[in-house]
Amino acid sequence: MLRVDILTLFPDYFRGPLDHGTLSRAVQGGRLTIVVHNLRNWAEGKHRVTDDYTFGGGTGMVMKPEPFFRAVADLRTAEAHVILLSPSGRLLDQPAAKDLAGQGHLILLCGRYEGVDERVAAYLADDEISIGSYVVSGGELPALVVLDATTRHVPGVLGGGSIAVSEESFATGLLEYPHYTRPASYQGMHVPEVLLSGNHQQIEKWRRQQSLLRTRRCRPDLLLDADLSEADRSFLDSEAHCEVPAHCEATD
Ligand code: SAM
């Protein structure tokens, strides 16, 4: 069971995404509790101001520290792990998501504008997480990405109809093999014969090899840390001249 509190200036932002698919099923199944809070509830004064000008000059507003400190003081539990969504954070990856799923209670802090007063990162948050090396307009989308990626690792969330999280891309250090469904032949494009053969041993072998080739083509960096067998290595050596699709070329 995972509890997630989200602090945001835009609670309505979460309405659609939380009402569908894995997240909604996880809540209904009692595996996940999500509470979205309006940060303004912890702001002071008639106008409940949550941002102010940046010290030292410059354009754009900065989110004030006090509402975050007050809100976290109210919501924190003994097992809480407080995360500030930030482009400066450590990059979210599959091991990080798995680790967060074991925390029990996450409090996600969403920034806006130029960002959040640095004292929140320095003295309040236990962790800073980035969803990638680019800037989006607020912490709400990153919070949803963290929430979704993490929830998939909560035991019992991915039901029998879904592929096990342990078989998905990154779980084994490789990208996943390709999937196909009916029709077996469409406008001259054919599903690989082996998948129609019913030979499960051959299918497993083909999937492993496709996984290796796809990883080398699209994310060769992953191969450096992947747990490869002798058979994997000699297969890759034997397939040294595979084609690189255009969308994978830029990846080192
Ligand atoms: N001025 C900041 C900078 O250059 O690093 C960007 C601020 S951004 C417009 C506003 C908020 O969006 C941030 O405080 C953060 O909460 C969120 N955000 C933007 N990009 C993010 C990313 N890649 N990962 C996580 N959070 C992000």
py3Dmol code that shows the C-alpha trace and the ligand (Angstrom):
import py3Dmol

protein = """\
ATOM      1  CA  MET A   1       0.000   0.000   0.000  1.00  0.00           C
ATOM      2  CA  LEU A   2       1.412   3.358  -1.059  1.00  0.00           C
ATOM      3  CA  ARG A   3       0.127   6.757   0.061  1.00  0.00           C
ATOM      4  CA  VAL A   4       0.921   9.782  -2.082  1.00  0.00           C
ATOM      5  CA  ASP A   5       0.193  13.399  -1.144  1.00  0.00           C
ATOM      6  CA  ILE A   6       0.613  15.938  -3.933  1.00  0.00           C
ATOM      7  CA  LEU A   7       1.056  19.657  -3.222  1.00  0.00           C
ATOM      8  CA  THR A   8       0.172  21.869  -6.163  1.00  0.00           C
ATOM      9  CA  LEU A   9      -1.314  25.220  -7.102  1.00  0.00           C
ATOM     10  CA  PHE A  10      -3.447  23.441  -9.708  1.00  0.00           C
ATOM     11  CA  PRO A  11      -5.285  20.492  -8.100  1.00  0.00           C
ATOM     12  CA  ASP A  12      -7.717  20.211 -11.040  1.00  0.00           C
ATOM     13  CA  TYR A  13      -4.784  19.351 -13.282  1.00  0.00           C
ATOM     14  CA  PHE A  14      -4.833  15.826 -11.831  1.00  0.00           C
ATOM     15  CA  ARG A  15      -8.500  15.067 -12.430  1.00  0.00           C
ATOM     16  CA  GLY A  16      -8.301  13.284 -15.798  1.00  0.00           C
ATOM     17  CA  PRO A  17      -5.073  11.310 -15.348  1.00  0.00           C
ATOM     18  CA  LEU A  18      -6.036   9.923 -11.950  1.00  0.00           C
ATOM     19  CA  ASP A  19      -9.420   8.768 -13.242  1.00  0.00           C
ATOM     20  CA  HIS A  20      -8.085   6.293 -15.797  1.00  0.00           C
ATOM     21  CA  GLY A  21      -6.085   3.121 -16.262  1.00  0.00           C
ATOM     22  CA  THR A  22      -3.486   1.772 -13.874  1.00  0.00           C
ATOM     23  CA  LEU A  23      -3.650   4.652 -11.379  1.00  0.00           C
ATOM     24  CA  SER A  24      -7.407   4.553 -11.069  1.00  0.00           C
ATOM     25  CA  ARG A  25      -7.416   0.739 -10.735  1.00  0.00           C
ATOM     26  CA  ALA A  26      -4.686   0.903  -8.093  1.00  0.00           C
ATOM     27  CA  VAL A  27      -6.787   3.328  -6.051  1.00  0.00           C
ATOM     28  CA  GLN A  28      -9.952   1.265  -6.467  1.00  0.00           C
ATOM     29  CA  GLY A  29      -8.074  -1.906  -5.539  1.00  0.00           C
ATOM     30  CA  GLY A  30      -6.838  -0.353  -2.304  1.00  0.00           C
ATOM     31  CA  ARG A  31      -3.147  -0.489  -3.323  1.00  0.00           C
ATOM     32  CA  LEU A  32      -2.761   3.266  -3.624  1.00  0.00           C
ATOM     33  CA  THR A  33      -4.114   6.339  -1.860  1.00  0.00           C
ATOM     34  CA  ILE A  34      -3.647   9.684  -3.612  1.00  0.00           C
ATOM     35  CA  VAL A  35      -4.567  12.998  -2.032  1.00  0.00           C
ATOM     36  CA  VAL A  36      -4.134  16.150  -4.111  1.00  0.00           C
ATOM     37  CA  HIS A  37      -3.844  19.302  -1.995  1.00  0.00           C
ATOM     38  CA  ASN A  38      -4.097  22.939  -2.965  1.00  0.00           C
ATOM     39  CA  LEU A  39      -0.884  24.508  -1.686  1.00  0.00           C
ATOM     40  CA  ARG A  40      -2.756  27.783  -1.314  1.00  0.00           C
ATOM     41  CA  ASN A  41      -4.490  26.315   1.751  1.00  0.00           C
ATOM     42  CA  TRP A  42      -1.192  26.768   3.610  1.00  0.00           C
ATOM     43  CA  ALA A  43      -0.535  30.321   2.336  1.00  0.00           C
ATOM     44  CA  GLU A  44      -1.188  33.286   4.620  1.00  0.00           C
ATOM     45  CA  GLY A  45      -3.123  36.527   4.236  1.00  0.00           C
ATOM     46  CA  LYS A  46      -6.311  37.514   2.531  1.00  0.00           C
ATOM     47  CA  HIS A  47      -4.916  36.736  -0.913  1.00  0.00           C
ATOM     48  CA  ARG A  48      -3.057  33.566   0.061  1.00  0.00           C
ATOM     49  CA  VAL A  49      -0.021  34.559  -1.978  1.00  0.00           C
ATOM     50  CA  THR A  50       2.314  31.673  -2.871  1.00  0.00           C
ATOM     51  CA  ASP A  51       4.957  33.437  -4.996  1.00  0.00           C
ATOM     52  CA  ASP A  52       7.105  36.540  -4.871  1.00  0.00           C
ATOM     53  CA  TYR A  53       9.824  38.413  -6.749  1.00  0.00           C
ATOM     54  CA  THR A  54      13.254  36.867  -7.008  1.00  0.00           C
ATOM     55  CA  PHE A  55      15.974  38.318  -4.745  1.00  0.00           C
ATOM     56  CA  GLY A  56      18.838  39.727  -6.780  1.00  0.00           C
ATOM     57  CA  GLY A  57      16.587  40.764  -9.644  1.00  0.00           C
ATOM     58  CA  GLY A  58      15.490  38.939 -12.762  1.00  0.00           C
ATOM     59  CA  THR A  59      12.271  38.104 -14.489  1.00  0.00           C
ATOM     60  CA  GLY A  60       9.669  35.675 -13.225  1.00  0.00           C
ATOM     61  CA  MET A  61       8.295  34.787  -9.839  1.00  0.00           C
ATOM     62  CA  VAL A  62       9.578  32.298  -7.308  1.00  0.00           C
ATOM     63  CA  MET A  63       7.386  30.079  -5.113  1.00  0.00           C
ATOM     64  CA  LYS A  64       7.605  31.061  -1.471  1.00  0.00           C
ATOM     65  CA  PRO A  65       8.974  28.549   1.040  1.00  0.00           C
ATOM     66  CA  GLU A  66       6.453  28.975   3.903  1.00  0.00           C
ATOM     67  CA  PRO A  67       3.428  27.186   2.338  1.00  0.00           C
ATOM     68  CA  PHE A  68       5.583  24.169   1.503  1.00  0.00           C
ATOM     69  CA  PHE A  69       7.078  23.992   5.022  1.00  0.00           C
ATOM     70  CA  ARG A  70       3.673  24.344   6.684  1.00  0.00           C
ATOM     71  CA  ALA A  71       1.987  21.808   4.425  1.00  0.00           C
ATOM     72  CA  VAL A  72       4.713  19.203   4.870  1.00  0.00           C
ATOM     73  CA  ALA A  73       4.644  19.721   8.649  1.00  0.00           C
ATOM     74  CA  ASP A  74       0.924  18.862   8.555  1.00  0.00           C
ATOM     75  CA  LEU A  75       1.192  15.899   6.179  1.00  0.00           C
ATOM     76  CA  ARG A  76       4.475  14.256   7.158  1.00  0.00           C
ATOM     77  CA  THR A  77       4.354  10.773   8.661  1.00  0.00           C
ATOM     78  CA  ALA A  78       7.256   8.781  10.125  1.00  0.00           C
ATOM     79  CA  GLU A  79       7.784   6.988   6.802  1.00  0.00           C
ATOM     80  CA  ALA A  80       7.238  10.010   4.525  1.00  0.00           C
ATOM     81  CA  HIS A  81       9.690  10.657   1.702  1.00  0.00           C
ATOM     82  CA  VAL A  82       9.396  14.271   0.503  1.00  0.00           C
ATOM     83  CA  ILE A  83      10.212  14.816  -3.180  1.00  0.00           C
ATOM     84  CA  LEU A  84      10.633  18.147  -4.930  1.00  0.00           C
ATOM     85  CA  LEU A  85      10.044  17.853  -8.680  1.00  0.00           C
ATOM     86  CA  SER A  86      12.862  19.810 -10.273  1.00  0.00           C
ATOM     87  CA  PRO A  87      14.977  19.887 -13.434  1.00  0.00           C
ATOM     88  CA  SER A  88      17.986  19.899 -11.052  1.00  0.00           C
ATOM     89  CA  GLY A  89      17.009  16.575  -9.479  1.00  0.00           C
ATOM     90  CA  ARG A  90      18.379  13.111 -10.074  1.00  0.00           C
ATOM     91  CA  LEU A  91      16.937  11.561 -13.208  1.00  0.00           C
ATOM     92  CA  LEU A  92      13.988   9.235 -12.717  1.00  0.00           C
ATOM     93  CA  ASP A  93      14.700   5.733 -13.995  1.00  0.00           C
ATOM     94  CA  GLN A  94      13.219   2.279 -13.469  1.00  0.00           C
ATOM     95  CA  PRO A  95      15.357   1.380 -10.402  1.00  0.00           C
ATOM     96  CA  ALA A  96      14.460   4.745  -8.817  1.00  0.00           C
ATOM     97  CA  ALA A  97      10.741   4.150  -9.467  1.00  0.00           C
ATOM     98  CA  LYS A  98      10.985   0.671  -7.941  1.00  0.00           C
ATOM     99  CA  ASP A  99      12.752   2.071  -4.906  1.00  0.00           C
ATOM    100  CA  LEU A 100      10.101   4.788  -4.420  1.00  0.00           C
ATOM    101  CA  ALA A 101       7.352   2.143  -4.532  1.00  0.00           C
ATOM    102  CA  GLY A 102       8.808   0.666  -1.360  1.00  0.00           C
ATOM    103  CA  GLN A 103       8.731   3.941   0.573  1.00  0.00           C
ATOM    104  CA  GLY A 104       5.170   3.690   1.879  1.00  0.00           C
ATOM    105  CA  HIS A 105       4.430   7.426   1.823  1.00  0.00           C
ATOM    106  CA  LEU A 106       5.484   9.993  -0.776  1.00  0.00           C
ATOM    107  CA  ILE A 107       4.863  13.736  -0.595  1.00  0.00           C
ATOM    108  CA  LEU A 108       5.337  15.326  -4.032  1.00  0.00           C
ATOM    109  CA  LEU A 109       6.018  19.068  -4.229  1.00  0.00           C
ATOM    110  CA  CYS A 110       5.132  20.702  -7.566  1.00  0.00           C
ATOM    111  CA  GLY A 111       6.887  23.902  -8.549  1.00  0.00           C
ATOM    112  CA  ARG A 112       5.700  26.573 -10.990  1.00  0.00           C
ATOM    113  CA  TYR A 113       7.023  29.820 -12.483  1.00  0.00           C
ATOM    114  CA  GLU A 114      10.823  30.203 -12.144  1.00  0.00           C
ATOM    115  CA  GLY A 115      10.834  27.443  -9.569  1.00  0.00           C
ATOM    116  CA  VAL A 116      10.783  27.065  -5.791  1.00  0.00           C
ATOM    117  CA  ASP A 117      12.740  28.974  -3.130  1.00  0.00           C
ATOM    118  CA  GLU A 118      15.972  27.008  -2.704  1.00  0.00           C
ATOM    119  CA  ARG A 119      15.397  26.475   1.027  1.00  0.00           C
ATOM    120  CA  VAL A 120      12.723  23.922   0.145  1.00  0.00           C
ATOM    121  CA  ALA A 121      15.289  21.773  -1.684  1.00  0.00           C
ATOM    122  CA  ALA A 122      17.973  22.373   0.934  1.00  0.00           C
ATOM    123  CA  TYR A 123      16.028  21.931   4.198  1.00  0.00           C
ATOM    124  CA  LEU A 124      12.641  20.350   3.487  1.00  0.00           C
ATOM    125  CA  ALA A 125      12.836  17.839   0.642  1.00  0.00           C
ATOM    126  CA  ASP A 126      14.475  14.430   1.132  1.00  0.00           C
ATOM    127  CA  ASP A 127      14.893  14.030  -2.593  1.00  0.00           C
ATOM    128  CA  GLU A 128      14.822  16.035  -5.846  1.00  0.00           C
ATOM    129  CA  ILE A 129      13.670  14.253  -8.985  1.00  0.00           C
ATOM    130  CA  SER A 130      13.796  15.269 -12.631  1.00  0.00           C
ATOM    131  CA  ILE A 131      11.877  13.485 -15.379  1.00  0.00           C
ATOM    132  CA  GLY A 132      14.405  14.432 -18.056  1.00  0.00           C
ATOM    133  CA  SER A 133      16.878  16.972 -19.343  1.00  0.00           C
ATOM    134  CA  TYR A 134      14.307  19.520 -20.464  1.00  0.00           C
ATOM    135  CA  VAL A 135      12.070  22.055 -18.724  1.00  0.00           C
ATOM    136  CA  VAL A 136       8.288  21.753 -18.551  1.00  0.00           C
ATOM    137  CA  SER A 137       6.026  24.477 -17.210  1.00  0.00           C
ATOM    138  CA  GLY A 138       5.230  23.009 -13.826  1.00  0.00           C
ATOM    139  CA  GLY A 139       5.771  20.090 -11.473  1.00  0.00           C
ATOM    140  CA  GLU A 140       2.340  18.566 -12.104  1.00  0.00           C
ATOM    141  CA  LEU A 141       3.267  16.548 -15.206  1.00  0.00           C
ATOM    142  CA  PRO A 142       6.521  15.346 -13.595  1.00  0.00           C
ATOM    143  CA  ALA A 143       4.562  14.380 -10.460  1.00  0.00           C
ATOM    144  CA  LEU A 144       2.206  12.286 -12.600  1.00  0.00           C
ATOM    145  CA  VAL A 145       5.141  10.619 -14.338  1.00  0.00           C
ATOM    146  CA  VAL A 146       6.764   9.775 -10.999  1.00  0.00           C
ATOM    147  CA  LEU A 147       3.437   8.568  -9.620  1.00  0.00           C
ATOM    148  CA  ASP A 148       2.623   6.347 -12.605  1.00  0.00           C
ATOM    149  CA  ALA A 149       6.116   4.852 -12.957  1.00  0.00           C
ATOM    150  CA  THR A 150       6.235   4.183  -9.201  1.00  0.00           C
ATOM    151  CA  THR A 151       2.735   2.727  -8.890  1.00  0.00           C
ATOM    152  CA  ARG A 152       3.547   0.041 -11.481  1.00  0.00           C
ATOM    153  CA  HIS A 153       6.020  -1.401  -8.945  1.00  0.00           C
ATOM    154  CA  VAL A 154       3.562  -1.568  -6.055  1.00  0.00           C
ATOM    155  CA  PRO A 155       2.831  -5.281  -5.516  1.00  0.00           C
ATOM    156  CA  GLY A 156      -0.529  -6.336  -6.984  1.00  0.00           C
ATOM    157  CA  VAL A 157      -1.060  -3.206  -9.093  1.00  0.00           C
ATOM    158  CA  LEU A 158      -0.326  -4.783 -12.473  1.00  0.00           C
ATOM    159  CA  GLY A 159      -2.929  -7.502 -12.733  1.00  0.00           C
ATOM    160  CA  GLY A 160      -2.806 -10.806 -14.608  1.00  0.00           C
ATOM    161  CA  GLY A 161      -3.805  -9.139 -17.886  1.00  0.00           C
ATOM    162  CA  SER A 162      -0.677  -6.973 -17.942  1.00  0.00           C
ATOM    163  CA  ILE A 163       2.880  -7.933 -18.582  1.00  0.00           C
ATOM    164  CA  ALA A 164       4.851  -8.310 -15.358  1.00  0.00           C
ATOM    165  CA  VAL A 165       6.832  -5.212 -14.485  1.00  0.00           C
ATOM    166  CA  SER A 166       9.855  -7.485 -14.134  1.00  0.00           C
ATOM    167  CA  GLU A 167       9.689  -8.166 -17.902  1.00  0.00           C
ATOM    168  CA  GLU A 168       9.257  -4.598 -19.088  1.00  0.00           C
ATOM    169  CA  SER A 169      11.909  -2.383 -20.647  1.00  0.00           C
ATOM    170  CA  PHE A 170      14.739  -1.463 -18.240  1.00  0.00           C
ATOM    171  CA  ALA A 171      13.788  -4.095 -15.637  1.00  0.00           C
ATOM    172  CA  THR A 172      16.426  -6.470 -16.954  1.00  0.00           C
ATOM    173  CA  GLY A 173      18.733  -3.657 -18.028  1.00  0.00           C
ATOM    174  CA  LEU A 174      17.546  -4.018 -21.644  1.00  0.00           C
ATOM    175  CA  LEU A 175      14.734  -2.642 -23.781  1.00  0.00           C
ATOM    176  CA  GLU A 176      11.805  -4.971 -24.249  1.00  0.00           C
ATOM    177  CA  TYR A 177      11.374  -7.150 -27.353  1.00  0.00           C
ATOM    178  CA  PRO A 178       8.811  -6.109 -30.037  1.00  0.00           C
ATOM    179  CA  HIS A 179       5.133  -7.061 -29.710  1.00  0.00           C
ATOM    180  CA  TYR A 180       2.698  -7.998 -32.473  1.00  0.00           C
ATOM    181  CA  THR A 181      -1.019  -8.754 -32.585  1.00  0.00           C
ATOM    182  CA  ARG A 182      -3.547  -9.775 -35.239  1.00  0.00           C
ATOM    183  CA  PRO A 183      -3.669  -9.638 -38.213  1.00  0.00           C
ATOM    184  CA  ALA A 184      -0.624 -11.830 -38.854  1.00  0.00           C
ATOM    185  CA  SER A 185      -0.250 -10.162 -42.228  1.00  0.00           C
ATOM    186  CA  TYR A 186      -1.190  -6.563 -42.987  1.00  0.00           C
ATOM    187  CA  GLN A 187      -0.551  -4.777 -46.296  1.00  0.00           C
ATOM    188  CA  GLY A 188       2.466  -6.968 -46.997  1.00  0.00           C
ATOM    189  CA  MET A 189       3.909  -6.566 -43.480  1.00  0.00           C
ATOM    190  CA  HIS A 190       4.230  -9.918 -41.752  1.00  0.00           C
ATOM    191  CA  VAL A 191       4.512 -10.981 -38.132  1.00  0.00           C
ATOM    192  CA  PRO A 192       7.750 -12.956 -37.589  1.00  0.00           C
ATOM    193  CA  GLU A 193       7.071 -16.663 -38.238  1.00  0.00           C
ATOM    194  CA  VAL A 194       8.517 -17.807 -34.931  1.00  0.00           C
ATOM    195  CA  LEU A 195       5.747 -16.001 -32.996  1.00  0.00           C
ATOM    196  CA  LEU A 196       3.122 -18.052 -34.835  1.00  0.00           C
ATOM    197  CA  SER A 197       4.981 -21.336 -34.354  1.00  0.00           C
ATOM    198  CA  GLY A 198       3.733 -22.203 -30.869  1.00  0.00           C
ATOM    199  CA  ASN A 199       7.308 -23.227 -29.967  1.00  0.00           C
ATOM    200  CA  HIS A 200       7.744 -21.431 -26.647  1.00  0.00           C
ATOM    201  CA  GLN A 201      11.432 -22.162 -26.331  1.00  0.00           C
ATOM    202  CA  GLN A 202      12.123 -20.664 -29.758  1.00  0.00           C
ATOM    203  CA  ILE A 203       9.866 -17.694 -28.962  1.00  0.00           C
ATOM    204  CA  GLU A 204      11.754 -16.982 -25.715  1.00  0.00           C
ATOM    205  CA  LYS A 205      15.076 -17.189 -27.551  1.00  0.00           C
ATOM    206  CA  TRP A 206      13.835 -14.863 -30.315  1.00  0.00           C
ATOM    207  CA  ARG A 207      12.522 -12.352 -27.745  1.00  0.00           C
ATOM    208  CA  ARG A 208      15.819 -12.283 -25.868  1.00  0.00           C
ATOM    209  CA  GLN A 209      17.725 -11.740 -29.112  1.00  0.00           C
ATOM    210  CA  GLN A 210      15.366  -8.990 -30.275  1.00  0.00           C
ATOM    211  CA  SER A 211      15.711  -7.335 -26.904  1.00  0.00           C
ATOM    212  CA  LEU A 212      19.498  -7.388 -27.264  1.00  0.00           C
ATOM    213  CA  LEU A 213      19.421  -6.023 -30.816  1.00  0.00           C
ATOM    214  CA  ARG A 214      16.909  -3.294 -30.005  1.00  0.00           C
ATOM    215  CA  THR A 215      18.933  -2.173 -26.994  1.00  0.00           C
ATOM    216  CA  ARG A 216      22.121  -2.026 -29.018  1.00  0.00           C
ATOM    217  CA  ARG A 217      20.358  -0.074 -31.786  1.00  0.00           C
ATOM    218  CA  CYS A 218      18.423   2.417 -29.665  1.00  0.00           C
ATOM    219  CA  ARG A 219      20.072   2.568 -26.220  1.00  0.00           C
ATOM    220  CA  PRO A 220      23.605   1.131 -26.475  1.00  0.00           C
ATOM    221  CA  ASP A 221      24.463   2.886 -23.198  1.00  0.00           C
ATOM    222  CA  LEU A 222      22.253   0.349 -21.383  1.00  0.00           C
ATOM    223  CA  LEU A 223      24.374  -2.561 -22.595  1.00  0.00           C
ATOM    224  CA  LEU A 224      27.325  -1.316 -20.526  1.00  0.00           C
ATOM    225  CA  ASP A 225      25.544  -2.278 -17.278  1.00  0.00           C
ATOM    226  CA  ALA A 226      23.286  -5.069 -18.531  1.00  0.00           C
ATOM    227  CA  ASP A 227      23.658  -8.573 -17.137  1.00  0.00           C
ATOM    228  CA  LEU A 228      24.660 -10.449 -20.323  1.00  0.00           C
ATOM    229  CA  SER A 229      25.327 -14.178 -20.619  1.00  0.00           C
ATOM    230  CA  GLU A 230      28.008 -15.717 -22.831  1.00  0.00           C
ATOM    231  CA  ALA A 231      25.223 -16.671 -25.265  1.00  0.00           C
ATOM    232  CA  ASP A 232      24.014 -13.030 -25.353  1.00  0.00           C
ATOM    233  CA  ARG A 233      27.510 -11.776 -26.093  1.00  0.00           C
ATOM    234  CA  SER A 234      28.228 -14.232 -28.848  1.00  0.00           C
ATOM    235  CA  PHE A 235      24.816 -13.511 -30.412  1.00  0.00           C
ATOM    236  CA  LEU A 236      25.593  -9.778 -30.458  1.00  0.00           C
ATOM    237  CA  ASP A 237      29.021 -10.485 -31.971  1.00  0.00           C
ATOM    238  CA  SER A 238      27.413 -12.588 -34.681  1.00  0.00           C
ATOM    239  CA  GLU A 239      24.958  -9.780 -35.477  1.00  0.00           C
ATOM    240  CA  ALA A 240      27.540  -7.018 -35.561  1.00  0.00           C
ATOM    241  CA  HIS A 241      26.115  -5.344 -38.662  1.00  0.00           C
ATOM    242  CA  CYS A 242      22.500  -4.678 -37.760  1.00  0.00           C
ATOM    243  CA  GLU A 243      20.795  -1.640 -39.285  1.00  0.00           C
ATOM    244  CA  VAL A 244      20.237   1.479 -37.189  1.00  0.00           C
ATOM    245  CA  PRO A 245      16.742   3.013 -37.628  1.00  0.00           C
ATOM    246  CA  ALA A 246      16.782   6.778 -38.253  1.00  0.00           C
ATOM    247  CA  HIS A 247      15.140   7.617 -34.910  1.00  0.00           C
ATOM    248  CA  CYS A 248      17.872   5.771 -33.013  1.00  0.00           C
ATOM    249  CA  GLU A 249      20.888   7.259 -34.779  1.00  0.00           C
ATOM    250  CA  ALA A 250      21.406  10.218 -32.473  1.00  0.00           C
ATOM    251  CA  THR A 251      21.663   8.055 -29.330  1.00  0.00           C
ATOM    252  CA  ASP A 252      25.186   7.245 -28.165  1.00  0.00           C
TER     253      ASP A 252
END
"""
ligand_1 = """\
27
SAM
N 13.742 27.941 -13.818
C 13.798 26.515 -13.674
C 15.069 25.981 -14.280
O 15.547 26.567 -15.254
O 15.576 24.936 -13.821
C 12.591 25.861 -14.332
C 11.307 26.081 -13.612
S 9.960 25.208 -14.343
C 9.352 26.361 -15.516
C 8.749 25.237 -13.075
C 8.620 23.935 -12.296
O 8.343 22.856 -13.170
C 9.831 23.497 -11.523
O 9.932 24.159 -10.276
C 9.591 22.014 -11.359
O 8.732 21.742 -10.271
C 8.878 21.667 -12.641
N 9.758 21.055 -13.669
C 10.101 21.591 -14.856
N 10.874 20.756 -15.559
C 11.026 19.650 -14.804
C 11.721 18.431 -14.988
N 12.439 18.170 -16.081
N 11.646 17.487 -14.018
C 10.940 17.725 -12.885
N 10.273 18.883 -12.644
C 10.311 19.834 -13.599
"""
view = py3Dmol.view(width=600, height=400)
view.addModel(protein, "pdb")
view.setStyle({"model": 0}, {"cartoon": {"style": "trace"}})
view.addModel(ligand_1, "xyz")
view.setStyle({"model": 1}, {"stick": {}})
view.zoomTo()
view.show()
